[in-house]
C-alpha cells in the first residue's frame, strides 16, 4: 500500500520528466520535459505499461528488501 514506483528521465544531470505511480501520469520539469510528458500522457499504451511496473517490479521485489 505504501509503495510508489517512480521512473525519472535525466539529461545533463537535470531531471526533465518523471512518472509517478501515485499520480498515474508523467510530469515534466523543464520545457522539453513538459512537452514529452504531454506526449506520453496522451498515449494509453505508455501509461498502461508504466502503471503496471508497480505490480511487476515493486511488489515482486518487496520481500527481497
Secondary structure in CASP SS format (residue, H / E / C, confidence):
PFRMAT SS
TARGET T0000
AUTHOR 0000-0000-0000
METHOD secondary structure of the structure
MODEL  1
X C 1.00
X C 1.00
X C 1.00
X C 1.00
X C 1.00
X E 1.00
X E 1.00
X E 1.00
X E 1.00
X E 1.00
X E 1.00
X C 1.00
X C 1.00
X E 1.00
X E 1.00
X E 1.00
X E 1.00
X E 1.00
X E 1.00
X E 1.00
X C 1.00
X C 1.00
X C 1.00
X C 1.00
X E 1.00
X E 1.00
X E 1.00
X E 1.00
X C 1.00
X C 1.00
X H 1.00
X H 1.00
X H 1.00
X H 1.00
X H 1.00
X H 1.00
X H 1.00
X H 1.00
X H 1.00
X H 1.00
X H 1.00
X H 1.00
X C 1.00
X H 1.00
X H 1.00
X H 1.00
X H 1.00
X H 1.00
X H 1.00
X H 1.00
X H 1.00
X H 1.00
X H 1.00
X H 1.00
X H 1.00
X H 1.00
X H 1.00
X H 1.00
X H 1.00
X H 1.00
X H 1.00
X C 1.00
X C 1.00
X C 1.00
X C 1.00
END
